[in-house]
């Protein structure tokens, strides 16, 4: 490092893996070695090869999902211990038994599905037993991989299907027998093997695998070096590097915790060295990482589910989500900028920064697969085609430079890591199949939707507020993908009936499911970043929540008037351009208000007017935007006048 910067000390040696395992249940898997390690690795590689093969030659839907889930459950029981006292370095006898039972019970669907169909769905007595075993195995895998929250949620919904006759009012139904519940959940495509697992078994797995291949070529290094070169010299440079890096990584992985870990280990020590307090450094990384879930094109598994639920091209979702994601990151960037100016923090010396052109020359060609993927998605090719093409292109282009070349061992590792990374998503989509199945079996979704409409008194803003609160509450203990499915099942249809465009309604639910990951008290990404920064988790989370506030405001506007969602509703280019430009200005005003700085430190009255200006500017409509622009200009003029006055006074005194 430069002589102007503090030298690294022992505190910079961060046990990143230990931090991740502490805050992210999905990362608490065994590190298997020896024969058992070979078995687990072979299982994972076989799953990836199966997914690649069926991307070219698809199976019948339910058979595809059955094979996918069989591999996933076997990996879950081999890799994840049953509890604190279970062996950490090898599977126990119970784990082997459960893995074998998974292969038998879920594999039964693949082997004998045609027989079930030929009987018109009439089940043999022992098949109910097989179905019950399969359901219990999925619930146990969810407990191990994702924690108890999603397990409890699934049990509540299954219990509702059985005890429905004891519920009051609109939630009462006649109740279903255990046999009927097993039949619906396990031997149809309405429950466990429904559309949610289908997304994991097709699109999402390929994109996770693509991310694994890209990581194997050193693309993360390119992202970090490029971000450093572009933003490192500006005021508070390392924090801006974190914003750029988390946004770029979010485009590829859509995982908040993985994003915080992969970029935070690099950016957080840099932020601390130039003077950012640990809580703020971790909060920047946490808020940026959460934003990765809403940054196109990947956006986590939920975006693929939106495409499936609405039967729309995935490219439309990518296009619609772009402007809100830009507003989110612009807000975080500007708050980082004002914090740096307010506290006098400088950037890094130029001689300590990587050269952008050198970084691009060495690894820039690995951006071509990403560009190809985005092009295919926007050109309305299926996500399977886009994902498969990107994987093939990654392998081919990796051989253009020695720094990125993937060896045979590297290919195997990418295949293995991709399958391991897919376990959490696959288990989550399988378990929420019980939620979707309960809604279809009992009409729960329709009843809850009607309740939201009645409770809001047909007031669209109140209905949106209730949906937001529901998404955040569910999302505090459940992964974003599962949160989206649960809330969208009950709330999105109600919002649509109230006049909100379907895509806007589903994106609204999805955004607040993502924002739950930065909302106290349980915010996994800021907690992970706080562990890396060795900062106070509670303080870090509240600062991250403030930095992410734009993500809580923008969805209300695009739900009511989807001008910020490109391609949704009637397109008028002038209205769209004005709406986007004023929203960008409003986002800057929001950052000024929250950070208390524009041209100089702002008082409470100035901050209040800036907040009002931001809300008016982000809001669609010429009248509101004009008023917001006028208020912002007035505050800016007042700040400039006060700044000149204070400078003149200092000159006279000095």
Secondary structure, DSSP 8 states (H G I E B T S, - for coil): --TTS----GGG---HHHHHHHH-GGG------HHHHHHHHHHHHHHHHHHHHHHHS---HHHHHHHHHHHHHHHHHHHS-SSTTS-SSS--HHHHHHHHHHHHHHHHHHHHHHHHHHTTT---HHHHHHHHHHHHHHHHHHHHHH-HHHHHHHHHHHHHHHHGGGS-GGG------HHHHHHHHHSSTTTTTSHHHHHIIIIIHHHHHHHHHHHHTTHHHHHHHHHHHHHTTSTTHHHHHHHHHHHHHHHHH--HHHHHHHHHHHHHHHHHHHT--HHHHHHHHHHHHHHGGGSTTT-HHHHHHHHHHHT--HHHHHHHHHHHHHHHHHHHHHHHHHHHHHHT-----GGGS--HHHHHHHHGGGHHHHHHHHHHHHTT--HHHHHHHHHHHHHHHHTTSTTT---HHHHHHHHHHHHHHHHHHHHHHHHHHHHHHHHHHH-HHHHHHHHHHHHHTT-HHHHHHHHHHHHHHHHTTS-HHHHHHHHIIIIIHHHHHTT--HHHHHHHHHHHHHHGGGSSS--HHHHHHHHHHT--HHHHHHHHHHHTTHHHHHHHHHHHSGGGSTTSS---HHHHHHHHHHHHHHHHHHHHHHHTBSSSB--HHHHHHHHHHHHHHHSSSHHHHHHHHHHHHHHHHHHHHHHHHHHHHHHHH-
